[in-house]
């Protein structure tokens, strides 16, 4: 009987649950390999490792939902991988690249960035339990996502590949970046959420063409493309503040009007004797 039950459990286990977790583990391996490349002072390979981890991190969630392989285990594994890939690894790389040998304060700043990333991920996981978030907040993140923070902190490194490292390898510049981006992790400023973007059917072809162009640019001129993408994300943070305020104001006005209409409808209802 035990053998029959064991075979039944194995027969009922879907391989779909393994594929998203395998993608997450691939991302984790890529992030950890970036540390090895940094220790060997192969900075381009180190940055490439984190970029690969970003791409894989963007794939595991959609693949899990597409294959109906979402699980609590996968969510926790993804969060832990994000902390390593986008909190610990970038902090170590920046420290090794620009701040090694500059004293204990530099290491404290690197720790600050990693800790802020962990706190941001913990807050995000806790927010998933909120069943009634404000309707205007569903299109925005609170603070910057972990992958975007890693991209911003590596922006001086990427710019140095194109423009030289005389300025961008400054320990002061990178220390300030670690503190600012760490603060953005734990801040409450709204930033755009790509998960809520819905593409009209008539624009799908243009979007696919844009993705193809981005891939070609990433392959042909990777550092220039990543530099422009990083600077573009900085601009999007500013634009998100105005968009959030406008969205909140419109939705609150709409909700107020709906409440007034509902109250007016109740007042007009005839009362029975």
WOLINPE-V940767 format. One record per pair of residues at least 4 apart in sequence whose ideal C-beta (glycine too) atoms are under 7 Angstrom apart, sorted by the first residue. I is the first residue (numbers start at 1). J is the second residue. If there is no record, write none. Layout:
# WOLINPE-V940767
<<I & J> <I & J>>
This chain:
# WOLINPE-V940767
<<1 & 5> <2 & 6> <3 & 7> <4 & 8> <5 & 9> <6 & 10> <7 & 11> <8 & 12> <9 & 13> <15 & 19> <16 & 67> <16 & 68> <16 & 69> <17 & 69> <17 & 71> <18 & 22> <19 & 23> <19 & 63> <19 & 67> <19 & 69> <20 & 24> <20 & 60> <20 & 63> <20 & 64> <20 & 69> <20 & 74> <21 & 25> <21 & 74> <21 & 77> <22 & 26> <23 & 27> <23 & 56> <23 & 59> <23 & 60> <23 & 63> <24 & 28> <24 & 60> <24 & 74> <24 & 77> <24 & 78> <24 & 81> <25 & 29> <26 & 30> <26 & 56> <27 & 31> <27 & 53> <27 & 56> <27 & 57> <27 & 81> <27 & 85> <28 & 32> <28 & 81> <28 & 84> <28 & 85> <29 & 33> <30 & 34> <30 & 49> <30 & 52> <30 & 53> <30 & 56> <31 & 49> <31 & 50> <31 & 53> <31 & 84> <31 & 85> <31 & 89> <32 & 84> <33 & 37> <33 & 49> <34 & 38> <34 & 46> <34 & 49> <34 & 50> <34 & 89> <34 & 93> <35 & 39> <35 & 89> <35 & 92> <36 & 40> <37 & 42> <37 & 45> <37 & 46> <37 & 49> <38 & 43> <38 & 46> <38 & 92> <38 & 93> <38 & 96> <39 & 96> <42 & 46> <43 & 47> <43 & 97> <43 & 157> <44 & 48> <44 & 161> <45 & 49> <46 & 93> <47 & 51> <47 & 154> <47 & 157> <47 & 158> <48 & 52> <49 & 53> <50 & 54> <50 & 85> <50 & 89> <50 & 90> <50 & 150> <50 & 154> <51 & 55> <52 & 56> <53 & 57> <53 & 85> <54 & 58> <54 & 147> <54 & 151> <55 & 59> <56 & 60> <57 & 82> <57 & 85> <57 & 147> <59 & 63> <60 & 64> <60 & 78> <61 & 65> <62 & 66> <63 & 67> <64 & 69> <64 & 70> <64 & 74> <65 & 70> <70 & 74> <72 & 76> <73 & 77> <74 & 78> <75 & 79> <76 & 80> <77 & 81> <78 & 82> <79 & 83> <79 & 121> <79 & 125> <80 & 84> <81 & 85> <82 & 86> <82 & 121> <82 & 146> <83 & 87> <83 & 88> <83 & 117> <83 & 118> <83 & 121> <84 & 88> <84 & 89> <85 & 89> <86 & 90> <86 & 117> <86 & 146> <86 & 147> <86 & 149> <86 & 150> <87 & 91> <87 & 114> <87 & 117> <87 & 118> <87 & 146> <88 & 92> <88 & 114> <89 & 93> <90 & 94> <90 & 150> <90 & 153> <90 & 154> <91 & 95> <91 & 110> <91 & 113> <91 & 114> <91 & 178> <92 & 96> <92 & 110> <93 & 97> <94 & 98> <94 & 99> <94 & 110> <94 & 153> <94 & 174> <94 & 178> <95 & 99> <95 & 100> <95 & 106> <95 & 107> <95 & 110> <96 & 100> <97 & 157> <97 & 169> <98 & 169> <98 & 170> <98 & 171> <98 & 174> <99 & 106> <99 & 171> <99 & 174> <99 & 175> <102 & 106> <102 & 171> <104 & 108> <105 & 109> <106 & 110> <106 & 171> <106 & 175> <107 & 111> <108 & 112> <109 & 113> <109 & 175> <109 & 178> <109 & 179> <110 & 114> <110 & 178> <111 & 115> <112 & 116> <112 & 178> <112 & 179> <112 & 182> <113 & 117> <113 & 153> <113 & 178> <113 & 181> <113 & 182> <114 & 118> <115 & 119> <116 & 120> <116 & 182> <116 & 185> <116 & 186> <117 & 121> <117 & 146> <117 & 149> <117 & 185> <118 & 122> <119 & 123> <119 & 185> <119 & 186> <120 & 124> <120 & 143> <120 & 146> <120 & 185> <120 & 186> <121 & 125> <121 & 146> <122 & 126> <123 & 127> <133 & 137> <133 & 138> <135 & 251> <136 & 247> <136 & 248> <136 & 251> <138 & 196> <139 & 193> <139 & 196> <139 & 247> <140 & 190> <140 & 191> <140 & 192> <140 & 193> <140 & 240> <140 & 244> <141 & 145> <141 & 191> <141 & 193> <142 & 188> <142 & 190> <143 & 184> <143 & 185> <143 & 186> <143 & 187> <143 & 188> <143 & 189> <143 & 191> <144 & 148> <144 & 149> <144 & 184> <144 & 185> <144 & 191> <145 & 149> <146 & 150> <147 & 151> <148 & 152> <148 & 233> <149 & 153> <149 & 181> <149 & 184> <149 & 185> <150 & 154> <151 & 155> <151 & 230> <151 & 233> <152 & 181> <152 & 230> <152 & 233> <153 & 177> <153 & 178> <153 & 181> <154 & 158> <155 & 159> <155 & 227> <155 & 230> <156 & 160> <156 & 168> <156 & 173> <156 & 174> <156 & 177> <158 & 223> <158 & 226> <158 & 227> <158 & 230> <159 & 163> <159 & 168> <159 & 227> <160 & 164> <160 & 165> <160 & 168> <160 & 169> <161 & 223> <162 & 223> <162 & 224> <162 & 227> <163 & 168> <165 & 169> <168 & 173> <170 & 174> <171 & 175> <172 & 176> <173 & 177> <174 & 178> <175 & 179> <176 & 180> <177 & 181> <178 & 182> <179 & 183> <180 & 184> <181 & 185> <183 & 187> <189 & 241> <190 & 240> <190 & 241> <190 & 244> <191 & 237> <191 & 240> <192 & 236> <192 & 240> <199 & 203> <199 & 204> <199 & 207> <203 & 207> <204 & 208> <205 & 209> <206 & 210> <207 & 211> <208 & 212> <209 & 213> <210 & 214> <211 & 215> <212 & 216> <213 & 217> <214 & 218> <215 & 219> <216 & 220> <217 & 221> <217 & 225> <218 & 222> <218 & 225> <221 & 225> <222 & 226> <223 & 227> <224 & 228> <225 & 229> <226 & 230> <227 & 231> <228 & 232> <229 & 233> <230 & 234> <231 & 235> <232 & 236> <233 & 237> <235 & 239> <236 & 240> <239 & 243> <240 & 244> <241 & 245> <242 & 246> <243 & 247> <244 & 248> <245 & 249> <246 & 250> <247 & 251> <248 & 252> <249 & 253> <250 & 254> <251 & 255> <252 & 256> <253 & 257> <254 & 258> <255 & 259> <256 & 260> <257 & 261> <258 & 262> <259 & 263> <260 & 264> <261 & 265> <262 & 266> <263 & 267> <264 & 268>>
